[in-house]
Amino acid sequence: MSDFANRVWKATKKIPVGKLATYGQLAVTIGCPGAARAVGNALHQNPYAPIVPCHRVVKSTGEVGGFADGPKKKIALLKSEGIEIVSGRVVNLEKFLV
């Protein structure tokens, strides 16, 4: 695995239950602002789920974004952690951001 992917997974692992980060936030956290898409690509390759909870990363618009097991599974996981989602979008995103 690349150093970049390992940094993404390490940062993602720190997102607590019931909280979210955006792809852009993670990019900034690992020192690569503007690399939100690359963060998404690294998370798509995450071999450590659910230890690395990639389902807790969403788009800056509040849309849930992609997930290896599909968006319905991601939404179900997020709802089980208390995240409010309507029509594929997090309600009041700021409330849930780390």
Secondary structure, 3 states (H helix, E strand, C coil): CCHHHHHHHHHHHCCCCCCEEEHHHHHHHCCCCCCHHHHHHHHHCCCCCCCCCHHHEECCCCECCCCCCCHHHHHHHHHHCCCCEECCEECCHHHHEC
